Amino acid sequence: MANDNALTKVLDRIVQERGYQDAKWGEQNHTDEWWLAILGEEYGEVAQAILHDEFGGNHAGTLRAEMVQLAAVAIAWLECMDRRGE
């Protein structure tokens, strides 16, 4: 890979966020429909961060954090699928 260090830093941050999510919410075992709704909410926060960066707003400067949360939720969904044996 072109920059293993950058990838490692990003993945470490996502793993850290997954730990935070588990500590906050416990193990999450939702249906795929619920996971899609949760992921959609996180996607909306990414869009909001971009708009606030462009036009101003109290979520300006949060894009990276929101992207990490989005990725962590996608991983949580995959973990749930594994627990279901998929």
N, CA, C and O atoms as a CHARMM CRD file, in Angstrom:
* protein
*
  344
    1    1 MET  N      0.83600  -1.18400   0.00000 PROA 1      0.00000
    2    1 MET  CA     0.00000   0.00000   0.00000 PROA 1      0.00000
    3    1 MET  C      0.88300   1.25000   0.00000 PROA 1      0.00000
    4    1 MET  O      2.00600   1.24100   0.50500 PROA 1      0.00000
    5    2 ALA  N      0.35300   2.29800  -0.56800 PROA 2      0.00000
    6    2 ALA  CA     1.13400   3.51400  -0.75000 PROA 2      0.00000
    7    2 ALA  C      1.58300   4.11800   0.57800 PROA 2      0.00000
    8    2 ALA  O      2.74200   4.51200   0.70900 PROA 2      0.00000
    9    3 ASN  N      0.69300   4.19800   1.56100 PROA 3      0.00000
   10    3 ASN  CA     1.04400   4.81800   2.83100 PROA 3      0.00000
   11    3 ASN  C      0.42900   4.02600   3.97400 PROA 3      0.00000
   12    3 ASN  O     -0.64200   4.35600   4.48200 PROA 3      0.00000
   13    4 ASP  N      1.13600   2.97100   4.36500 PROA 4      0.00000
   14    4 ASP  CA     0.63900   2.09600   5.42200 PROA 4      0.00000
   15    4 ASP  C      0.43100   2.83600   6.73000 PROA 4      0.00000
   16    4 ASP  O     -0.48900   2.51300   7.48000 PROA 4      0.00000
   17    5 ASN  N      1.27500   3.82800   7.01800 PROA 5      0.00000
   18    5 ASN  CA     1.16000   4.57600   8.25500 PROA 5      0.00000
   19    5 ASN  C     -0.16700   5.34200   8.32100 PROA 5      0.00000
   20    5 ASN  O     -0.82400   5.36300   9.36100 PROA 5      0.00000
   21    6 ALA  N     -0.55100   5.96100   7.22100 PROA 6      0.00000
   22    6 ALA  CA    -1.81900   6.69600   7.18300 PROA 6      0.00000
   23    6 ALA  C     -2.99300   5.74100   7.37500 PROA 6      0.00000
   24    6 ALA  O     -3.93200   6.04700   8.11000 PROA 6      0.00000
   25    7 LEU  N     -2.93900   4.59000   6.71800 PROA 7      0.00000
   26    7 LEU  CA    -4.00300   3.59800   6.85600 PROA 7      0.00000
   27    7 LEU  C     -4.09000   3.10400   8.29200 PROA 7      0.00000
   28    7 LEU  O     -5.18200   2.99000   8.84800 PROA 7      0.00000
   29    8 THR  N     -2.95600   2.81600   8.88400 PROA 8      0.00000
   30    8 THR  CA    -2.93600   2.33700  10.26700 PROA 8      0.00000
   31    8 THR  C     -3.53900   3.37300  11.20700 PROA 8      0.00000
   32    8 THR  O     -4.30300   3.01800  12.10400 PROA 8      0.00000
   33    9 LYS  N     -3.21300   4.63700  11.01700 PROA 9      0.00000
   34    9 LYS  CA    -3.75700   5.69300  11.86900 PROA 9      0.00000
   35    9 LYS  C     -5.27900   5.78700  11.73100 PROA 9      0.00000
   36    9 LYS  O     -5.99100   5.94100  12.72300 PROA 9      0.00000
   37   10 VAL  N     -5.76000   5.69600  10.51100 PROA 10     0.00000
   38   10 VAL  CA    -7.21000   5.77400  10.27900 PROA 10     0.00000
   39   10 VAL  C     -7.90700   4.56800  10.91000 PROA 10     0.00000
   40   10 VAL  O     -8.90300   4.72000  11.61800 PROA 10     0.00000
   41   11 LEU  N     -7.38200   3.37600  10.65200 PROA 11     0.00000
   42   11 LEU  CA    -8.00300   2.17400  11.20800 PROA 11     0.00000
   43   11 LEU  C     -7.95400   2.17000  12.73200 PROA 11     0.00000
   44   11 LEU  O     -8.90800   1.73700  13.37800 PROA 11     0.00000
   45   12 ASP  N     -6.86700   2.64200  13.30700 PROA 12     0.00000
   46   12 ASP  CA    -6.77800   2.73600  14.76800 PROA 12     0.00000
   47   12 ASP  C     -7.86100   3.65200  15.31800 PROA 12     0.00000
   48   12 ASP  O     -8.46500   3.35500  16.34900 PROA 12     0.00000
   49   13 ARG  N     -8.10400   4.75100  14.64200 PROA 13     0.00000
   50   13 ARG  CA    -9.14000   5.69700  15.10300 PROA 13     0.00000
   51   13 ARG  C    -10.53100   5.07800  14.98800 PROA 13     0.00000
   52   13 ARG  O    -11.38100   5.30200  15.85100 PROA 13     0.00000
   53   14 ILE  N    -10.76800   4.30900  13.94000 PROA 14     0.00000
   54   14 ILE  CA   -12.06600   3.64800  13.77900 PROA 14     0.00000
   55   14 ILE  C    -12.25500   2.58400  14.86200 PROA 14     0.00000
   56   14 ILE  O    -13.34500   2.45500  15.41900 PROA 14     0.00000
   57   15 VAL  N    -11.20300   1.82500  15.16000 PROA 15     0.00000
   58   15 VAL  CA   -11.27700   0.81400  16.22500 PROA 15     0.00000
   59   15 VAL  C    -11.54900   1.49400  17.56700 PROA 15     0.00000
   60   15 VAL  O    -12.33500   0.99800  18.37400 PROA 15     0.00000
   61   16 GLN  N    -10.89800   2.62300  17.79800 PROA 16     0.00000
   62   16 GLN  CA   -11.14600   3.38500  19.02500 PROA 16     0.00000
   63   16 GLN  C    -12.61000   3.81100  19.11100 PROA 16     0.00000
   64   16 GLN  O    -13.22700   3.70900  20.17200 PROA 16     0.00000
   65   17 GLU  N    -13.15900   4.28200  18.01200 PROA 17     0.00000
   66   17 GLU  CA   -14.56800   4.69200  17.97500 PROA 17     0.00000
   67   17 GLU  C    -15.48800   3.50700  18.22100 PROA 17     0.00000
   68   17 GLU  O    -16.50400   3.64600  18.90100 PROA 17     0.00000
   69   18 ARG  N    -15.14300   2.33200  17.67400 PROA 18     0.00000
   70   18 ARG  CA   -15.95900   1.13400  17.92300 PROA 18     0.00000
   71   18 ARG  C    -15.98000   0.81200  19.41300 PROA 18     0.00000
   72   18 ARG  O    -17.02100   0.44000  19.95400 PROA 18     0.00000
   73   19 GLY  N    -14.83700   0.95300  20.07600 PROA 19     0.00000
   74   19 GLY  CA   -14.79300   0.72700  21.52400 PROA 19     0.00000
   75   19 GLY  C    -15.68300   1.70200  22.26600 PROA 19     0.00000
   76   19 GLY  O    -16.38700   1.32500  23.20300 PROA 19     0.00000
   77   20 TYR  N    -15.65000   2.95700  21.84500 PROA 20     0.00000
   78   20 TYR  CA   -16.51000   3.97500  22.44900 PROA 20     0.00000
   79   20 TYR  C    -17.98200   3.62200  22.25300 PROA 20     0.00000
   80   20 TYR  O    -18.77500   3.71900  23.19000 PROA 20     0.00000
   81   21 GLN  N    -18.34700   3.21400  21.04200 PROA 21     0.00000
   82   21 GLN  CA   -19.73400   2.85100  20.75800 PROA 21     0.00000
   83   21 GLN  C    -20.18300   1.67400  21.60800 PROA 21     0.00000
   84   21 GLN  O    -21.28700   1.68400  22.15300 PROA 21     0.00000
   85   22 ASP  N    -19.33500   0.66200  21.72500 PROA 22     0.00000
   86   22 ASP  CA   -19.69800  -0.50300  22.54700 PROA 22     0.00000
   87   22 ASP  C    -19.84200  -0.11700  24.01500 PROA 22     0.00000
   88   22 ASP  O    -20.74300  -0.60000  24.70000 PROA 22     0.00000
   89   23 ALA  N    -18.96000   0.74600  24.49600 PROA 23     0.00000
   90   23 ALA  CA   -19.05500   1.19500  25.88600 PROA 23     0.00000
   91   23 ALA  C    -20.33900   1.98800  26.12200 PROA 23     0.00000
   92   23 ALA  O    -20.95400   1.88700  27.18400 PROA 23     0.00000
   93   24 LYS  N    -20.73300   2.76700  25.13900 PROA 24     0.00000
   94   24 LYS  CA   -21.92800   3.60800  25.27300 PROA 24     0.00000
   95   24 LYS  C    -23.22100   2.81300  25.11100 PROA 24     0.00000
   96   24 LYS  O    -24.15900   2.97900  25.89000 PROA 24     0.00000
   97   25 TRP  N    -23.26700   1.94300  24.09200 PROA 25     0.00000
   98   25 TRP  CA   -24.51000   1.29500  23.71700 PROA 25     0.00000
   99   25 TRP  C    -24.55900  -0.19900  24.03200 PROA 25     0.00000
  100   25 TRP  O    -25.63200  -0.80100  23.99400 PROA 25     0.00000
  101   26 GLY  N    -23.41500  -0.80200  24.34300 PROA 26     0.00000
  102   26 GLY  CA   -23.36500  -2.25400  24.50200 PROA 26     0.00000
  103   26 GLY  C    -23.37900  -2.92200  23.13200 PROA 26     0.00000
  104   26 GLY  O    -23.41400  -2.25600  22.09800 PROA 26     0.00000
  105   27 GLU  N    -23.35300  -4.23500  23.14700 PROA 27     0.00000
  106   27 GLU  CA   -23.39000  -4.97100  21.87500 PROA 27     0.00000
  107   27 GLU  C    -24.72000  -4.71300  21.18300 PROA 27     0.00000
  108   27 GLU  O    -25.78700  -4.86300  21.77900 PROA 27     0.00000
  109   28 GLN  N    -24.63900  -4.32500  19.92400 PROA 28     0.00000
  110   28 GLN  CA   -25.83400  -3.99100  19.15600 PROA 28     0.00000
  111   28 GLN  C    -26.12500  -5.09700  18.14800 PROA 28     0.00000
  112   28 GLN  O    -25.27400  -5.44800  17.33100 PROA 28     0.00000
  113   29 ASN  N    -27.32200  -5.63200  18.21700 PROA 29     0.00000
  114   29 ASN  CA   -27.75700  -6.68600  17.30300 PROA 29     0.00000
  115   29 ASN  C    -29.10400  -6.29100  16.71500 PROA 29     0.00000
  116   29 ASN  O    -30.16200  -6.65300  17.23100 PROA 29     0.00000
  117   30 HSD  N    -29.03500  -5.53700  15.62200 PROA 30     0.00000
  118   30 HSD  CA   -30.23200  -5.01600  14.97100 PROA 30     0.00000
  119   30 HSD  C    -30.50300  -5.77200  13.67200 PROA 30     0.00000
  120   30 HSD  O    -29.65700  -6.50800  13.16600 PROA 30     0.00000
  121   31 THR  N    -31.69100  -5.56800  13.16300 PROA 31     0.00000
  122   31 THR  CA   -31.99100  -6.05300  11.81800 PROA 31     0.00000
  123   31 THR  C    -31.24300  -5.19500  10.81100 PROA 31     0.00000
  124   31 THR  O    -30.78600  -4.09800  11.13300 PROA 31     0.00000
  125   32 ASP  N    -31.12100  -5.70000   9.59700 PROA 32     0.00000
  126   32 ASP  CA   -30.46000  -4.91200   8.55800 PROA 32     0.00000
  127   32 ASP  C    -31.18300  -3.59800   8.31200 PROA 32     0.00000
  128   32 ASP  O    -30.54000  -2.59600   8.00100 PROA 32     0.00000
  129   33 GLU  N    -32.48600  -3.57900   8.44300 PROA 33     0.00000
  130   33 GLU  CA   -33.24400  -2.34200   8.22800 PROA 33     0.00000
  131   33 GLU  C    -32.85500  -1.29300   9.27100 PROA 33     0.00000
  132   33 GLU  O    -32.68200  -0.12100   8.93800 PROA 33     0.00000
  133   34 TRP  N    -32.71900  -1.71000  10.52800 PROA 34     0.00000
  134   34 TRP  CA   -32.31300  -0.78000  11.57500 PROA 34     0.00000
  135   34 TRP  C    -30.90100  -0.29300  11.34700 PROA 34     0.00000
  136   34 TRP  O    -30.60600   0.89100  11.50700 PROA 34     0.00000
  137   35 TRP  N    -30.01400  -1.23100  10.96500 PROA 35     0.00000
  138   35 TRP  CA   -28.64200  -0.81800  10.69300 PROA 35     0.00000
  139   35 TRP  C    -28.59400   0.21000   9.57200 PROA 35     0.00000
  140   35 TRP  O    -27.83600   1.17700   9.64400 PROA 35     0.00000
  141   36 LEU  N    -29.39800   0.00400   8.54000 PROA 36     0.00000
  142   36 LEU  CA   -29.41900   0.95900   7.43400 PROA 36     0.00000
  143   36 LEU  C    -29.89200   2.32800   7.91200 PROA 36     0.00000
  144   36 LEU  O    -29.35800   3.35200   7.48600 PROA 36     0.00000
  145   37 ALA  N    -30.88600   2.35300   8.78800 PROA 37     0.00000
  146   37 ALA  CA   -31.36600   3.62300   9.33200 PROA 37     0.00000
  147   37 ALA  C    -30.28000   4.31200  10.16300 PROA 37     0.00000
  148   37 ALA  O    -30.09800   5.52600  10.06600 PROA 37     0.00000
  149   38 ILE  N    -29.56600   3.54400  10.97300 PROA 38     0.00000
  150   38 ILE  CA   -28.48900   4.10600  11.79000 PROA 38     0.00000
  151   38 ILE  C    -27.37000   4.63400  10.90000 PROA 38     0.00000
  152   38 ILE  O    -26.86000   5.73300  11.11600 PROA 38     0.00000
  153   39 LEU  N    -26.99400   3.84300   9.90000 PROA 39     0.00000
  154   39 LEU  CA   -25.94800   4.27300   8.97300 PROA 39     0.00000
  155   39 LEU  C    -26.39400   5.51200   8.20500 PROA 39     0.00000
  156   39 LEU  O    -25.59200   6.41400   7.96300 PROA 39     0.00000
  157   40 GLY  N    -27.66500   5.56200   7.82100 PROA 40     0.00000
  158   40 GLY  CA   -28.19900   6.73500   7.12700 PROA 40     0.00000
  159   40 GLY  C    -28.13100   7.98400   7.98800 PROA 40     0.00000
  160   40 GLY  O    -27.85300   9.07200   7.48300 PROA 40     0.00000
  161   41 GLU  N    -28.38100   7.83800   9.27800 PROA 41     0.00000
  162   41 GLU  CA   -28.28700   8.97300  10.19300 PROA 41     0.00000
  163   41 GLU  C    -26.85000   9.46900  10.26000 PROA 41     0.00000
  164   41 GLU  O    -26.60200  10.67500  10.25800 PROA 41     0.00000
  165   42 GLU  N    -25.91100   8.54000  10.31900 PROA 42     0.00000
  166   42 GLU  CA   -24.49800   8.93000  10.34500 PROA 42     0.00000
  167   42 GLU  C    -24.08500   9.60200   9.03200 PROA 42     0.00000
  168   42 GLU  O    -23.33900  10.58100   9.03600 PROA 42     0.00000
  169   43 TYR  N    -24.57300   9.07100   7.91900 PROA 43     0.00000
  170   43 TYR  CA   -24.30300   9.68700   6.60900 PROA 43     0.00000
  171   43 TYR  C    -24.83900  11.12700   6.58300 PROA 43     0.00000
  172   43 TYR  O    -24.18700  12.03200   6.06300 PROA 43     0.00000
  173   44 GLY  N    -26.00900  11.31700   7.14100 PROA 44     0.00000
  174   44 GLY  CA   -26.58900  12.66200   7.21200 PROA 44     0.00000
  175   44 GLY  C    -25.72200  13.61300   8.01200 PROA 44     0.00000
  176   44 GLY  O    -25.61700  14.79200   7.67500 PROA 44     0.00000
  177   45 GLU  N    -25.09600  13.10800   9.07700 PROA 45     0.00000
  178   45 GLU  CA   -24.20700  13.95000   9.86300 PROA 45     0.00000
  179   45 GLU  C    -22.94200  14.31000   9.08300 PROA 45     0.00000
  180   45 GLU  O    -22.39700  15.40000   9.25900 PROA 45     0.00000
  181   46 VAL  N    -22.47400  13.40700   8.22600 PROA 46     0.00000
  182   46 VAL  CA   -21.34200  13.72500   7.34600 PROA 46     0.00000
  183   46 VAL  C    -21.74900  14.85700   6.39400 PROA 46     0.00000
  184   46 VAL  O    -21.00500  15.82200   6.21700 PROA 46     0.00000
  185   47 ALA  N    -22.92200  14.73400   5.79100 PROA 47     0.00000
  186   47 ALA  CA   -23.40400  15.76800   4.87700 PROA 47     0.00000
  187   47 ALA  C    -23.56600  17.10000   5.60800 PROA 47     0.00000
  188   47 ALA  O    -23.21400  18.15500   5.07900 PROA 47     0.00000
  189   48 GLN  N    -24.09700  17.04400   6.81500 PROA 48     0.00000
  190   48 GLN  CA   -24.27000  18.26000   7.60500 PROA 48     0.00000
  191   48 GLN  C    -22.92100  18.93100   7.88900 PROA 48     0.00000
  192   48 GLN  O    -22.80000  20.15200   7.79200 PROA 48     0.00000
  193   49 ALA  N    -21.92600  18.14000   8.23200 PROA 49     0.00000
  194   49 ALA  CA   -20.59900  18.68900   8.50200 PROA 49     0.00000
  195   49 ALA  C    -20.03700  19.39200   7.26900 PROA 49     0.00000
  196   49 ALA  O    -19.44700  20.46600   7.37600 PROA 49     0.00000
  197   50 ILE  N    -20.22000  18.78600   6.10500 PROA 50     0.00000
  198   50 ILE  CA   -19.73800  19.40500   4.86800 PROA 50     0.00000
  199   50 ILE  C    -20.46300  20.72800   4.60800 PROA 50     0.00000
  200   50 ILE  O    -19.83100  21.72800   4.26800 PROA 50     0.00000
  201   51 LEU  N    -21.76900  20.72900   4.76500 PROA 51     0.00000
  202   51 LEU  CA   -22.53000  21.96600   4.55600 PROA 51     0.00000
  203   51 LEU  C    -22.14400  23.04100   5.55400 PROA 51     0.00000
  204   51 LEU  O    -22.04400  24.21300   5.19100 PROA 51     0.00000
  205   52 HSD  N    -21.92600  22.66300   6.80300 PROA 52     0.00000
  206   52 HSD  CA   -21.54700  23.65000   7.81300 PROA 52     0.00000
  207   52 HSD  C    -20.13500  24.18500   7.56000 PROA 52     0.00000
  208   52 HSD  O    -19.84500  25.34600   7.84800 PROA 52     0.00000
  209   53 ASP  N    -19.25900  23.32800   7.02000 PROA 53     0.00000
  210   53 ASP  CA   -17.93500  23.81700   6.63200 PROA 53     0.00000
  211   53 ASP  C    -18.05700  24.86000   5.51600 PROA 53     0.00000
  212   53 ASP  O    -17.32800  25.85200   5.49900 PROA 53     0.00000
  213   54 GLU  N    -18.96500  24.62800   4.60800 PROA 54     0.00000
  214   54 GLU  CA   -19.11900  25.51000   3.44500 PROA 54     0.00000
  215   54 GLU  C    -19.86500  26.79800   3.78300 PROA 54     0.00000
  216   54 GLU  O    -19.48100  27.88000   3.33900 PROA 54     0.00000
  217   55 PHE  N    -20.93500  26.67300   4.57400 PROA 55     0.00000
  218   55 PHE  CA   -21.83500  27.80600   4.77200 PROA 55     0.00000
  219   55 PHE  C    -21.90400  28.31100   6.20900 PROA 55     0.00000
  220   55 PHE  O    -22.59400  29.29000   6.49700 PROA 55     0.00000
  221   56 GLY  N    -21.19400  27.64800   7.10100 PROA 56     0.00000
  222   56 GLY  CA   -21.22700  28.03200   8.51000 PROA 56     0.00000
  223   56 GLY  C    -22.25000  27.21700   9.27500 PROA 56     0.00000
  224   56 GLY  O    -23.26000  26.77700   8.72600 PROA 56     0.00000
  225   57 GLY  N    -21.97500  27.03200  10.51500 PROA 57     0.00000
  226   57 GLY  CA   -22.87000  26.27500  11.37900 PROA 57     0.00000
  227   57 GLY  C    -22.07600  25.63900  12.50500 PROA 57     0.00000
  228   57 GLY  O    -20.84700  25.57000  12.46700 PROA 57     0.00000
  229   58 ASN  N    -22.80300  25.18200  13.49900 PROA 58     0.00000
  230   58 ASN  CA   -22.12500  24.68400  14.69100 PROA 58     0.00000
  231   58 ASN  C    -21.47100  23.31700  14.50000 PROA 58     0.00000
  232   58 ASN  O    -20.81200  22.83600  15.42100 PROA 58     0.00000
  233   59 HSD  N    -21.62300  22.68500  13.36400 PROA 59     0.00000
  234   59 HSD  CA   -20.95600  21.40200  13.09400 PROA 59     0.00000
  235   59 HSD  C    -19.77400  21.56100  12.13400 PROA 59     0.00000
  236   59 HSD  O    -19.22600  20.57000  11.65100 PROA 59     0.00000
  237   60 ALA  N    -19.38900  22.79600  11.86200 PROA 60     0.00000
  238   60 ALA  CA   -18.20100  23.03400  11.03600 PROA 60     0.00000
  239   60 ALA  C    -16.98700  22.43900  11.73800 PROA 60     0.00000
  240   60 ALA  O    -16.85100  22.53400  12.95800 PROA 60     0.00000
  241   61 GLY  N    -16.11800  21.83400  10.96200 PROA 61     0.00000
  242   61 GLY  CA   -14.90600  21.26000  11.51800 PROA 61     0.00000
  243   61 GLY  C    -15.05900  19.85700  12.08300 PROA 61     0.00000
  244   61 GLY  O    -14.14300  19.34000  12.72400 PROA 61     0.00000
  245   62 THR  N    -16.21600  19.23400  11.84900 PROA 62     0.00000
  246   62 THR  CA   -16.45800  17.90000  12.41900 PROA 62     0.00000
  247   62 THR  C    -16.44200  16.79100  11.36900 PROA 62     0.00000
  248   62 THR  O    -16.76700  15.64700  11.68700 PROA 62     0.00000
  249   63 LEU  N    -16.07500  17.10100  10.13600 PROA 63     0.00000
  250   63 LEU  CA   -16.17100  16.12300   9.05600 PROA 63     0.00000
  251   63 LEU  C    -15.38300  14.85600   9.35800 PROA 63     0.00000
  252   63 LEU  O    -15.91500  13.75500   9.21800 PROA 63     0.00000
  253   64 ARG  N    -14.13300  14.98800   9.76800 PROA 64     0.00000
  254   64 ARG  CA   -13.31300  13.80000  10.02000 PROA 64     0.00000
  255   64 ARG  C    -13.94200  12.92500  11.10400 PROA 64     0.00000
  256   64 ARG  O    -14.04300  11.71000  10.93900 PROA 64     0.00000
  257   65 ALA  N    -14.36400  13.53400  12.20500 PROA 65     0.00000
  258   65 ALA  CA   -14.98900  12.77200  13.29500 PROA 65     0.00000
  259   65 ALA  C    -16.24700  12.07000  12.81200 PROA 65     0.00000
  260   65 ALA  O    -16.49600  10.92200  13.18100 PROA 65     0.00000
  261   66 GLU  N    -17.03900  12.74300  11.99300 PROA 66     0.00000
  262   66 GLU  CA   -18.26500  12.12900  11.47600 PROA 66     0.00000
  263   66 GLU  C    -17.95300  10.98100  10.52400 PROA 66     0.00000
  264   66 GLU  O    -18.65700   9.97100  10.51400 PROA 66     0.00000
  265   67 MET  N    -16.89800  11.13400   9.72400 PROA 67     0.00000
  266   67 MET  CA   -16.49700  10.04000   8.82800 PROA 67     0.00000
  267   67 MET  C    -16.05000   8.82000   9.62600 PROA 67     0.00000
  268   67 MET  O    -16.36300   7.68800   9.25700 PROA 67     0.00000
  269   68 VAL  N    -15.32700   9.04000  10.70500 PROA 68     0.00000
  270   68 VAL  CA   -14.90100   7.92700  11.56400 PROA 68     0.00000
  271   68 VAL  C    -16.12200   7.23200  12.15100 PROA 68     0.00000
  272   68 VAL  O    -16.17200   6.00300  12.18500 PROA 68     0.00000
  273   69 GLN  N    -17.09900   7.99300  12.60900 PROA 69     0.00000
  274   69 GLN  CA   -18.30900   7.40600  13.17000 PROA 69     0.00000
  275   69 GLN  C    -19.06800   6.60900  12.11300 PROA 69     0.00000
  276   69 GLN  O    -19.57300   5.52300  12.39500 PROA 69     0.00000
  277   70 LEU  N    -19.14800   7.14600  10.90500 PROA 70     0.00000
  278   70 LEU  CA   -19.81400   6.44300   9.80500 PROA 70     0.00000
  279   70 LEU  C    -19.13500   5.10400   9.54600 PROA 70     0.00000
  280   70 LEU  O    -19.80400   4.07600   9.43800 PROA 70     0.00000
  281   71 ALA  N    -17.81100   5.11300   9.44800 PROA 71     0.00000
  282   71 ALA  CA   -17.06800   3.87600   9.20200 PROA 71     0.00000
  283   71 ALA  C    -17.24200   2.89300  10.35400 PROA 71     0.00000
  284   71 ALA  O    -17.38700   1.69200  10.12800 PROA 71     0.00000
  285   72 ALA  N    -17.22800   3.39500  11.58500 PROA 72     0.00000
  286   72 ALA  CA   -17.36900   2.52100  12.74700 PROA 72     0.00000
  287   72 ALA  C    -18.74600   1.86600  12.79200 PROA 72     0.00000
  288   72 ALA  O    -18.85800   0.70000  13.17300 PROA 72     0.00000
  289   73 VAL  N    -19.78600   2.58900  12.41400 PROA 73     0.00000
  290   73 VAL  CA   -21.12800   2.00200  12.37400 PROA 73     0.00000
  291   73 VAL  C    -21.19700   0.92500  11.29300 PROA 73     0.00000
  292   73 VAL  O    -21.81200  -0.12000  11.50600 PROA 73     0.00000
  293   74 ALA  N    -20.58400   1.16200  10.15300 PROA 74     0.00000
  294   74 ALA  CA   -20.56300   0.14000   9.10300 PROA 74     0.00000
  295   74 ALA  C    -19.86600  -1.11800   9.60600 PROA 74     0.00000
  296   74 ALA  O    -20.31200  -2.22700   9.31200 PROA 74     0.00000
  297   75 ILE  N    -18.79700  -0.96500  10.34600 PROA 75     0.00000
  298   75 ILE  CA   -18.09500  -2.11500  10.90400 PROA 75     0.00000
  299   75 ILE  C    -18.94700  -2.80700  11.95500 PROA 75     0.00000
  300   75 ILE  O    -18.97200  -4.03600  12.01500 PROA 75     0.00000
  301   76 ALA  N    -19.64400  -2.04300  12.78200 PROA 76     0.00000
  302   76 ALA  CA   -20.53100  -2.63600  13.78500 PROA 76     0.00000
  303   76 ALA  C    -21.60400  -3.48400  13.11000 PROA 76     0.00000
  304   76 ALA  O    -21.95600  -4.55500  13.60500 PROA 76     0.00000
  305   77 TRP  N    -22.11500  -3.01300  11.99900 PROA 77     0.00000
  306   77 TRP  CA   -23.11400  -3.76800  11.23700 PROA 77     0.00000
  307   77 TRP  C    -22.50900  -5.08500  10.75200 PROA 77     0.00000
  308   77 TRP  O    -23.13800  -6.13700  10.86100 PROA 77     0.00000
  309   78 LEU  N    -21.29700  -5.02600  10.22000 PROA 78     0.00000
  310   78 LEU  CA   -20.61700  -6.24400   9.76400 PROA 78     0.00000
  311   78 LEU  C    -20.37700  -7.20400  10.92800 PROA 78     0.00000
  312   78 LEU  O    -20.52000  -8.41700  10.77000 PROA 78     0.00000
  313   79 GLU  N    -20.01900  -6.68000  12.07600 PROA 79     0.00000
  314   79 GLU  CA   -19.83300  -7.52200  13.25700 PROA 79     0.00000
  315   79 GLU  C    -21.13700  -8.22000  13.62700 PROA 79     0.00000
  316   79 GLU  O    -21.14300  -9.40400  13.96300 PROA 79     0.00000
  317   80 CYS  N    -22.22500  -7.48800  13.56300 PROA 80     0.00000
  318   80 CYS  CA   -23.54800  -8.05800  13.86100 PROA 80     0.00000
  319   80 CYS  C    -23.87000  -9.17700  12.86300 PROA 80     0.00000
  320   80 CYS  O    -24.37200 -10.23400  13.24600 PROA 80     0.00000
  321   81 MET  N    -23.58000  -8.93500  11.59400 PROA 81     0.00000
  322   81 MET  CA   -23.81500  -9.96100  10.58200 PROA 81     0.00000
  323   81 MET  C    -23.01100 -11.22800  10.90200 PROA 81     0.00000
  324   81 MET  O    -23.51800 -12.34000  10.75500 PROA 81     0.00000
  325   82 ASP  N    -21.77100 -11.05800  11.33600 PROA 82     0.00000
  326   82 ASP  CA   -20.95200 -12.20900  11.70900 PROA 82     0.00000
  327   82 ASP  C    -21.55200 -12.96000  12.88800 PROA 82     0.00000
  328   82 ASP  O    -21.54400 -14.19100  12.90900 PROA 82     0.00000
  329   83 ARG  N    -22.07400 -12.22600  13.87300 PROA 83     0.00000
  330   83 ARG  CA   -22.71000 -12.88600  15.01500 PROA 83     0.00000
  331   83 ARG  C    -23.93400 -13.68100  14.57900 PROA 83     0.00000
  332   83 ARG  O    -24.26300 -14.70800  15.17300 PROA 83     0.00000
  333   84 ARG  N    -24.60600 -13.19700  13.53400 PROA 84     0.00000
  334   84 ARG  CA   -25.77200 -13.92200  13.00700 PROA 84     0.00000
  335   84 ARG  C    -25.36000 -15.08400  12.13100 PROA 84     0.00000
  336   84 ARG  O    -26.21200 -15.86200  11.70200 PROA 84     0.00000
  337   85 GLY  N    -24.06400 -15.22200  11.85200 PROA 85     0.00000
  338   85 GLY  CA   -23.56700 -16.31900  11.05000 PROA 85     0.00000
  339   85 GLY  C    -23.64900 -16.07500   9.55900 PROA 85     0.00000
  340   85 GLY  O    -23.68400 -17.02500   8.77600 PROA 85     0.00000
  341   86 GLU  N    -23.68000 -14.83200   9.15900 PROA 86     0.00000
  342   86 GLU  CA   -23.78300 -14.50400   7.72600 PROA 86     0.00000
  343   86 GLU  C    -22.41800 -14.33800   7.11500 PROA 86     0.00000
  344   86 GLU  O    -22.30600 -14.06200   5.92100 PROA 86     0.00000
